[in-house]
Amino acid sequence: MTTTTRPKLVFSLPVFACGFCLGIVFQPWSAVHAQPTTRVFEIRTYTAAEGKLDALHARFRDHTLALFKRHGMTSVGYFKPQDAPLKQNTLIYILAHPSREAAAKNWQAFQNDTEWQKVKAASETQGALTTKIESVFADPTDYSPMK
């Protein structure tokens, strides 16, 4: 190493170290103030018509989940209550969407899908499978492990 290179190196190391340390100090501040990138969750509860809960489960299992995926809806989970009276007639599920606006567009595309229309009609030849559908949109809390 020459004598002219040594002063540059001696000066460069502290500058690099200071910059590195400042980056560590200020990075958490920027992370705290960054805009969150969370999805919106839709919690849906279906009340099945008398005696039609199994047919509703079959329609979801055999057709609906694939159609949801095709239309940009992310299935988070599907649930059946353990206790009566909901055990006999209720399906609860959660979808994730990038936003409320995306949810509205995806639902419209789903409703207009000719395959869905055929599946729905075929599964309801003996009457509608549901008597009530509830939808609640929710944001995850700041402590939620799922965002």
ABEGO torsion letter per residue (X at the ends): XBAAAAAAAAAAAAAAAAAAAAAAAAAAAAAAABBBBBBBBBBBBBBBBBGAAAAAAAAAAAAAAAAAAAAGBBBABBBBBABOAAAAABBBBBBBBABAAAAAAAAAAAAABAAAAAAAAAAAAAEBABABBBBBBBBBBAABABX
